[in-house]
């Protein structure tokens, strides 16, 4: 099968044994701003007048045709085109035999935008982690140092209060570390799902019960669970993370009644609410048509999410207009749902507020299929 160089996503420049350019694809033209017709037949240094970050001319420095006979090219590195335009460049020197003359120089070019975005994301993550760790660790250090230095001066009630604060802040640090580990696994595709038979109705009621025990009134929640739910095989701990995050967001940032609905679906493409924009009924949903699934919807009656922010809800560091938190929770929720082969969406609830819906294929083990 013939491959057209113009179909390649990266820039490709090939020079022959005399250093004349014989291939200059469309991506290379886009990155350099030079027309292919102008480049073909011209000397490689003239077509790609690259400099390193110290201002040295790259081809004079590396000398692919007259340099060391054992050199086979160079790995990807940042170089500069005229005007200071930065590109990622790698090169391969093709020889007919070991230590023989160079027959071709093959150069690939890539833009730096994707790497810059990754670097910014990593920098934001480090800054967020540093900020979130500083406050609880300062508290833990302060209270423990005070207790060690002045233990006899405090009453039992004062000691208990300080230790409770230390315990709460240590828990906050533990949760943050767990979030970071989840993000690492999600980004690398290594998030493990340990499927067990899961009673999703019981899990929902347990989370609601925890909020009631914490002081929320009964009237704050409306739970509607269908009677015909299929057996669901999922990772209980990870689905607990999903439910906990969605309910916590609805209680803390929403208003009015928080409604939790659990429904069966005839297939992941039919979540029981046909026609929902962006819902699991959209093409590209999990599983195969006809596979059973379970859909969980969590909605509130608060101000909701601005329309212009809907597309960013599940990205890292999204906090909307609210303050506090790492902004990582919904990113992790989406990663967990997708690791189960499911989908999660957000939209505006009919009575205002936000409505999150996630759909999980039943995920039955092969021996039960």
N, C-alpha and C positions, 0 to 999 in steps of 0.2 A: 504494500500500500504506500503510495507516494504521500509525503507530508509537505504541505505548502508552508514555507517559513513564515508567511504572513498570518498563519493561523496560530502561531505560538504566542503565549501571553507575555513572554519576556523579549527584550530586544536581542537580536542575533546579528552579529557582524562577523564575516569570514573573510580573511585575506589569504591570497595564494602565496606560493614560494617566493615571489618577488615583492611581496608586501602590498600588492594592489587588492583593493576590496572587490570581492566577487559575489558577496551576498550581503544585503542590507534590508532587513525586513521592516514591516510597517510599524512594529512596536519600537524599533530602533529609531525610525524617522520621527515618531511621536516624542520620544524621550530627548532626542538631540535637536529637533527642529530643523533637520536637514532632509532634503528630498532624496529618495533612493536614486533617481537618475543622476543627481549631482555626485552622489557618493560612489557609485559603481565605477571601478577603474582608477579611482584616486588612491593615493598612498594612505595606509592605515593611520599614521600619525596626523595627517591632514583632516581625515574624516572624523577621527576621535582625538582631538587635541586635549588629552586628559592631563591633569596635574594632581599630585597628592595634596594632602592637607597642609603641607609645608611649602607649597608653591613650586615643587620640582616637577619638571616635565616627565610624565610617566614612562613613555616609550623609550626615551633616552636613558632613563634610570634602569629599566628592566631589559631592554635590548633583546627582544625575543629571537631575532635572526642571527645576531652575532654574539650573544652571551654564552653562558655556560652550556655545554653540550648535554649535561645531565638534567637541565631544567625542563620541566614539562608544563609550566604555566604558573598561575598564582591563584590562591583561593579568593573568595569574594571579599572586597574591601570598599570603603568609601573613597571615591575620587570625585574630582570637580571638572565639569565642562566649562567653557568660557561663560563668563557672567556669574560664576559661583554656583551654578546649578549642580547639586549633588546627586550622584548616581552610585548604585552598587554594581561593581564590575568584577567579573571573574574571567579568566582566560585559560585556554588549553593550547599547548604547542604540540602539533601533530608531526611526528617524525616517521620516516619510512622504516627506520631501524634505530635501535638504541644508539645514542650518541651521534646519530646522523643529522643531516641538515633539516631545518624546519620546512615541512611541506605546506602546512596551513597553520594559521593562527585563528582560533575560534574564540570569539568574545561574546559574553552574554551581559546584558544591561538590565537593571531593574530600578524602578523608582524607589525612593526612600520613605514614601508616605506611610505604607503599612508598618514599617519598622518604627517610624516616629509615633504612630498611634499606639503601638504596643509599648514603647518606652514611656509614653505619657500615662498609659493605663497602669503600668507598673509603678510609676512615680506616685500616682494618685493613691494606689493601694498602700504603698509604704507610708505616705503621709496620713492616710486614714487610720491605719493600724497604729502608728505612733501616737496619734491624737487620742484614739480610743483606749490605748493602754496606759497613757500617762496618768489620767485621772484616777482609775481604780488602784493602780500600783502606788501612786502617791498616798492615797488613803490607807492602803494596807501597810505601807512603810511607816506612815505617821502614827497610826494607832498601835502597831506592834512595838515601835520604839518607845512610845509613851507608856504603854503597859509594862514593858520590861524595866524602864527607868523608875516608874512611880507606882508599882503594883499595889503597895500597901496603902497608898493615899486614896484609892478609889473604893467605892462601895460595890457590893456584888451586882447591884442593878446597873451601875455605870460600866463595870467590866463586861457584863452581859451585852449591853448595848454596843460597846466597842467591838466585841467579838462577832456580834451579829452583822455589823457593818463590814468587818473584814471578810466574813464568810460570803456576804452578798457581792462584794467587789471581786473576790476570788472567783466566784461563779461567773461573773461578767467577763473576766479574763478568759476563763475556760471556754465560754460560749464563743468568744471572738476567735480563739485558736481553732475551735471546731469549724467555724465558718471558713477560715482561711484554708484549712485542710480540704473542706468540701469544694471550695473554688478551685484549688489546685487539681483535684481529681476530675472535676467537671471540665476544666480547660484542657486537660490531657486525655480526656476520654477514658479515665480509669475509675469512674464512680461505680462501685460494685452494688448490685441489687441482689439481696438475699431474700428470695421470694418464700413466703409462708402463706397459709390460708389466713386471710385478714377479715375480721368482722368490722367493716367500715362503719356500720351504724353504731356499734358499741364504741368505736374510737371517737366518733363525732360526739356522742353523749358524754364521754369521759372528758373531752376538752371543754364542753359547755359546763359540765359540773365543776371543773376547776375554776372557771370564771365566777360561777355562783358562789363557790366557797371563798373566793377572794373578795366577795362583797357586791358583785353585780346583782341587780334584782332579776327575778324570774321573768319579768316583763321585757327584759332587754333582748331575749332570744326567742326565736320561733324556729322549731326544728320540724322538718317535714321529710320523713323517710319512707320511701315506697316499700311495699311488702314483697315485691317480686325480684329482689336483688339477686344477681347471679353470684356464685362463689367467686371471690376475688383473691388472687394470689399476688401479693406485693410485699415489699419490705416494710414491716410494721414501724420500725424506728424512723425510716425516712418519710413515710406517709404521715407519721406524727409530726415531723418537722413542717410538712406542707400545711396540715390542718392548723397547727399551732401558730404558724406565721400569719395565715390568712385570717384566722379569728382574732388574733392580737391586733392586726392592722384595723380590722373592722370595728373592734371595741374601742381602741385607742384613738383612732383618727376619724371614725365615722360617727354618726348620730342616730338616734331613734332605734328601731328594732333591727337586730342583726338576724337575718334569715339564712338558715342552712338547709339546703334541699339535697337529697340523695336520690338518684333515679337510676334505673337500669336503662341500657341502650341496646337496641337490636344490633347495632354495629357502632364502632367508633366514629363512623361518618354520620350517625344519626343519634345525637346525644339526648334525644327526648324533647328537644326544643328546636324543631326544624326552622331553618331560615335565619338562625342567629348569626349576625355578621361576625366573621372570624371565628366562629365556634368550631367544635370538633366535627361538624357536618361538612366543613369545607374540604375540598380536595387536599390530599396530603396528610390526612389524619392518620392516627396510629393503626396498625394492624390491617387485616384484610376485611373487605366488606363481608358482613354476615357474622363476624366475630362478636361475641358478647362483650359488653363494657359497662362500666359504672361511671356515672357523672356526679360530681359534687359541686354545688353552687353556693357561694358565700356572698351575700349582698348586705348593704347597709343603706341608711337613709340620710347620710351626711351630704356634704357639698360635692362629693365625687371628685373625679380626676379630670382636669381640663382636657378638652379634645386634642389640643396640640401636644399633650404629654403622653397620650395613650401608647404611642409607638415606642416610648422610652421606659415604660414602667418596669420591664423585666431586664433592663440593662444594669450594669454595675453602678453603684453610688447614686441611683435615682432616689430622691427623697421627696420630690414634689415641693410643696410650699412648707412642709413641716420641718422642724428642727429635731436634732437628735438621731441616734441610730447610725449604723454604718452605711445604710443604703445597699446592703448586700443580700438581704433576706429574700426578696422576690427573684433576684438573679439565681439564687440557690434553689428556690422553689421550682423555677422553670427547669433547671438542670435535673432535678430529681424526677419531675414528672416525665420529662423526655427520656431519661434513662430507663423508665418503665415502659417506654413505647407509647406514652400518652401525649396529650396536648393541653395547654393551659391558655386561656384568653381572658381579657378584661374588657368590659364595656360599661356603659352607663346603665344603672338600674332603672326600671320604669318609674319609680317614685323618687328618683334622684339617688345620689350616692354611687358607689362603685359596686360592680358585680363581677366577681372572679369565678370562673368555671374551669375545672379540670376534669378530663376524661381519661380513665385508665382501662386498657383492655384487660380482660380477666387474667391473662397471663398464666393459664393453667399449665402445669408441667406436662411434658410429652406423654408420660405414662397414663395421664388422665384424659388425654385428647381422644 
